[in-house]
Amino acid sequence: MYLALFSLVTVAGAWAAWRSNPLYSTRATLRFVGIVGLAIVCVTLLIAAVVNATADAPALVFAVALAAAILVGTIVLIWIITNVSSPAVPAPSSGAPVVHMHRARVAHWARLGAAAAVVLGIATLVVPADGKVFVGGLATMFVFIGVTTLFAAYIAARRMDLALTALEADCWIRWRYTAEQWRTWTDAEPARELAEQPRWVWRRDGKRLILPAAAVVAGVALFDPGPWWWKASYPAGLFVLAVVIVELSARYERNAPRRLHALLMRAPPETYFGTAGVFADGAFTWWQTASNFLLDAHVEEGSPRSVALRFEEIRVGTSPVRTTLRVLVPPAADDDLARLQGLLSAACPSAHVALSVPAAGTA
């Protein structure tokens, strides 16, 4: 009951978020639903065929065949959903060197995952018989989740590498910064991040936990048939867990400026603007996808001067999140900003673009 309700709420939230996306259209939605629905039917029939074909086989053969069918079916669904829901990647110019930046990161995680899988495989062989089922099940789940996750990450990384290749070969505007300009930027951005990041203060923000905690205590007291010590320890354990999560989250936020500074120090001192998106601070960002799209762009006057690009990111199960990407503007770039105003307005007609004349205020 609760799982069905959660699924219904998730689907409704995803639908509402998709309706607000500039790429939304009835035709695109029906096409997506039709193709994905047909793919799910085909994968289900494949799994059913494997089950019927191996029903009389030994248990090990049946389990391996079923796991392989589920794995292949999941990979096929990921490939279909990714290709149907993603925008077309611009074709890079002939002879342009292909970028492998994003796929290299996936390869790094693949090596770590393979090492972990080997460790779990060895553990399955050496643990006593009573623990083999648990460790083997854990290893199987790890391999399944790891393979499907890495495949999805590779598909996304390949698309980003191809888009970045096309962007570098045929960009709208390219800004390269001097060592001094980039050093100023790597110092200014973490300082701005430190000033703007939200801070959790227990005396002020701890009140947010009172209502959920009261609901948990009341629910356990009224509906849990366990003894009194269980009714007391269960909410206490949840409270301790909540405190730990809040503290870890706050610590992660406090370290955000340090991580940003390290990222900028490793990033190439250049920015590309193009049809597919923008490459800045060592990262590529699409202008518009099914889960991320540009809301507005304006110039932030200050030292150093920057272009603020505000995006809305759609996350299944949560409210849309708005993020701001700031791009360093080199000196004497007013003509570039005027050109970018027209090109970006044409590429993202739903976004509010104000680059020719600096916008008042900040994002």
Secondary structure by P-SEA (a helix, b strand, c coil): caaaaaaaaaaaaaaaaaaacccccaaaaaaaaaaaaaaaaaaaaaaaaaaaaaccccaaaaaaaaaaaaaaaaaaaaaaaaaaaccccccccccccccaaaaaaaaaaaaaaaaaaaaaaaaaacccccaaaaaaaaaaaaaaaaaaaaaaaaaaaaaaaaaaaaaaacccbbbbbcaaaaaaaaaaaaaaaaacbbbbbcccccccaaaaaaaaaaaaaccccccaaaaaaaaaaaaaaaaaaaaaaaaaaaaaaaaaaaaaaaccccccccccccccccbbbbcccccccccbbbbbbcccbbbbbbbbbbbccccbbbbbbbbbbcccaaaaaaaaaaaaaaacccccccccccccccc
